[in-house]
Each structure stands twice: as C-alpha cells, then as structure tokens.
Amino acid sequence: MLIFLPRKSQAVLPKIFIMLEHQKKVLLGVANNPRRFRKEIVKSLVWLSDEESEALYYWVKKEFGSNYSQILSEVFLGMSV
C-alpha cells in the first residue's frame, strides 16, 4: 500500500490557493513573452475564484507592473479591487 503525502509547500497552503501558486509559476515562466503572459492571465481569471483572482492581481501588479502595466490595465479593467 502506497501512502502519498502532500509536498511541504502544499501542506501549508489552504487547498484553494494551490491553483493560484501554480498560475504564478506559469506566469513567471512566460513573463518574457507579452502575448503569452496576457493569455495566461486571462486563463487564470477563468479558473481562479474571486478571492484568488484578487490575490493574483496584487501579486502580478507587484511583480510585473512596471513592465506590463498596459496589459494589466486591459485584463483587470473590470475587476473591482
């Protein structure tokens, strides 16, 4: 019988934020391509809850706001944060 234990990083995160952390990694990986970066943010907003989307907004703004302010304005335009 095999027992699977959660990875350390997953064990300390509430379950709902696991997808958020995954999307952060994806965004870091495509950050050098504005078109793919925008596409991944849009996909993230479809998959994530409102709470996760708000957290993603603040994280993306902090990490990439200086480089992608136009994209962030367009994508997060309808969000009330």
ChimeraX commands (.cxc) that place a marker at each C-alpha (Angstrom):
marker #1 position 0.00,0.00,0.00 radius 0.5
marker #1 position 1.37,3.39,-1.02 radius 0.5
marker #1 position 0.68,6.50,1.00 radius 0.5
marker #1 position 1.07,9.83,-0.73 radius 0.5
marker #1 position 1.95,12.74,1.48 radius 0.5
marker #1 position 1.48,16.28,0.24 radius 0.5
marker #1 position 4.59,18.21,-0.65 radius 0.5
marker #1 position 5.73,20.57,2.05 radius 0.5
marker #1 position 4.66,23.66,0.09 radius 0.5
marker #1 position 1.17,22.25,-0.45 radius 0.5
marker #1 position 0.76,21.19,3.16 radius 0.5
marker #1 position 0.95,24.74,4.48 radius 0.5
marker #1 position -1.27,26.33,1.82 radius 0.5
marker #1 position -5.04,26.29,2.03 radius 0.5
marker #1 position -6.29,23.99,-0.71 radius 0.5
marker #1 position -7.88,26.79,-2.73 radius 0.5
marker #1 position -4.56,28.58,-3.17 radius 0.5
marker #1 position -2.75,25.64,-4.79 radius 0.5
marker #1 position -4.03,26.63,-8.26 radius 0.5
marker #1 position -3.04,30.24,-7.60 radius 0.5
marker #1 position 0.52,29.20,-6.80 radius 0.5
marker #1 position 0.59,27.07,-9.95 radius 0.5
marker #1 position -0.51,30.02,-12.08 radius 0.5
marker #1 position 2.16,32.23,-10.52 radius 0.5
marker #1 position 4.79,29.73,-11.64 radius 0.5
marker #1 position 3.30,29.65,-15.14 radius 0.5
marker #1 position 3.32,33.45,-15.33 radius 0.5
marker #1 position 6.93,33.60,-14.20 radius 0.5
marker #1 position 7.75,31.15,-16.99 radius 0.5
marker #1 position 6.08,33.17,-19.76 radius 0.5
marker #1 position 6.98,36.64,-18.47 radius 0.5
marker #1 position 9.37,37.23,-21.37 radius 0.5
marker #1 position 6.57,36.93,-23.94 radius 0.5
marker #1 position 3.87,39.64,-23.60 radius 0.5
marker #1 position 1.33,37.77,-25.74 radius 0.5
marker #1 position 1.61,34.51,-23.79 radius 0.5
marker #1 position 1.73,36.44,-20.50 radius 0.5
marker #1 position -1.60,38.13,-21.29 radius 0.5
marker #1 position -3.12,34.82,-22.43 radius 0.5
marker #1 position -2.11,33.09,-19.19 radius 0.5
marker #1 position -3.54,35.87,-17.03 radius 0.5
marker #1 position -6.87,35.62,-18.85 radius 0.5
marker #1 position -6.88,31.82,-18.41 radius 0.5
marker #1 position -6.03,32.26,-14.74 radius 0.5
marker #1 position -9.01,34.53,-14.17 radius 0.5
marker #1 position -11.31,31.90,-15.67 radius 0.5
marker #1 position -10.00,29.14,-13.38 radius 0.5
marker #1 position -9.48,31.02,-10.12 radius 0.5
marker #1 position -12.04,32.05,-7.53 radius 0.5
marker #1 position -12.74,35.74,-6.90 radius 0.5
marker #1 position -10.52,35.67,-3.83 radius 0.5
marker #1 position -7.67,34.02,-5.75 radius 0.5
marker #1 position -8.11,36.43,-8.67 radius 0.5
marker #1 position -7.76,39.38,-6.34 radius 0.5
marker #1 position -4.62,37.89,-4.82 radius 0.5
marker #1 position -3.27,37.26,-8.33 radius 0.5
marker #1 position -3.98,40.88,-9.29 radius 0.5
marker #1 position -1.92,42.26,-6.41 radius 0.5
marker #1 position 0.90,39.78,-7.00 radius 0.5
marker #1 position 1.08,40.44,-10.76 radius 0.5
marker #1 position 0.92,44.19,-10.20 radius 0.5
marker #1 position 3.81,43.99,-7.71 radius 0.5
marker #1 position 5.95,41.63,-9.81 radius 0.5
marker #1 position 5.26,42.87,-13.34 radius 0.5
marker #1 position 3.51,46.23,-13.03 radius 0.5
marker #1 position 6.43,48.22,-14.38 radius 0.5
marker #1 position 6.85,46.02,-17.47 radius 0.5
marker #1 position 3.26,45.13,-18.30 radius 0.5
marker #1 position 1.14,47.99,-16.95 radius 0.5
marker #1 position -0.85,48.25,-20.22 radius 0.5
marker #1 position -1.67,44.53,-20.27 radius 0.5
marker #1 position -2.65,44.57,-16.59 radius 0.5
marker #1 position -4.92,47.58,-17.13 radius 0.5
marker #1 position -6.67,45.84,-20.02 radius 0.5
marker #1 position -7.06,42.44,-18.36 radius 0.5
marker #1 position -8.05,43.62,-14.90 radius 0.5
marker #1 position -10.19,46.55,-16.10 radius 0.5
marker #1 position -13.49,45.05,-14.98 radius 0.5
marker #1 position -12.18,43.89,-11.62 radius 0.5
marker #1 position -13.19,45.95,-8.61 radius 0.5
marker #1 position -10.21,45.72,-6.26 radius 0.5
marker link #1:1,2 radius 0.2
marker link #1:2,3 radius 0.2
marker link #1:3,4 radius 0.2
marker link #1:4,5 radius 0.2
marker link #1:5,6 radius 0.2
marker link #1:6,7 radius 0.2
marker link #1:7,8 radius 0.2
marker link #1:8,9 radius 0.2
marker link #1:9,10 radius 0.2
marker link #1:10,11 radius 0.2
marker link #1:11,12 radius 0.2
marker link #1:12,13 radius 0.2
marker link #1:13,14 radius 0.2
marker link #1:14,15 radius 0.2
marker link #1:15,16 radius 0.2
marker link #1:16,17 radius 0.2
marker link #1:17,18 radius 0.2
marker link #1:18,19 radius 0.2
marker link #1:19,20 radius 0.2
marker link #1:20,21 radius 0.2
marker link #1:21,22 radius 0.2
marker link #1:22,23 radius 0.2
marker link #1:23,24 radius 0.2
marker link #1:24,25 radius 0.2
marker link #1:25,26 radius 0.2
marker link #1:26,27 radius 0.2
marker link #1:27,28 radius 0.2
marker link #1:28,29 radius 0.2
marker link #1:29,30 radius 0.2
marker link #1:30,31 radius 0.2
marker link #1:31,32 radius 0.2
marker link #1:32,33 radius 0.2
marker link #1:33,34 radius 0.2
marker link #1:34,35 radius 0.2
marker link #1:35,36 radius 0.2
marker link #1:36,37 radius 0.2
marker link #1:37,38 radius 0.2
marker link #1:38,39 radius 0.2
marker link #1:39,40 radius 0.2
marker link #1:40,41 radius 0.2
marker link #1:41,42 radius 0.2
marker link #1:42,43 radius 0.2
marker link #1:43,44 radius 0.2
marker link #1:44,45 radius 0.2
marker link #1:45,46 radius 0.2
marker link #1:46,47 radius 0.2
marker link #1:47,48 radius 0.2
marker link #1:48,49 radius 0.2
marker link #1:49,50 radius 0.2
marker link #1:50,51 radius 0.2
marker link #1:51,52 radius 0.2
marker link #1:52,53 radius 0.2
marker link #1:53,54 radius 0.2
marker link #1:54,55 radius 0.2
marker link #1:55,56 radius 0.2
marker link #1:56,57 radius 0.2
marker link #1:57,58 radius 0.2
marker link #1:58,59 radius 0.2
marker link #1:59,60 radius 0.2
marker link #1:60,61 radius 0.2
marker link #1:61,62 radius 0.2
marker link #1:62,63 radius 0.2
marker link #1:63,64 radius 0.2
marker link #1:64,65 radius 0.2
marker link #1:65,66 radius 0.2
marker link #1:66,67 radius 0.2
marker link #1:67,68 radius 0.2
marker link #1:68,69 radius 0.2
marker link #1:69,70 radius 0.2
marker link #1:70,71 radius 0.2
marker link #1:71,72 radius 0.2
marker link #1:72,73 radius 0.2
marker link #1:73,74 radius 0.2
marker link #1:74,75 radius 0.2
marker link #1:75,76 radius 0.2
marker link #1:76,77 radius 0.2
marker link #1:77,78 radius 0.2
marker link #1:78,79 radius 0.2
marker link #1:79,80 radius 0.2
marker link #1:80,81 radius 0.2
view
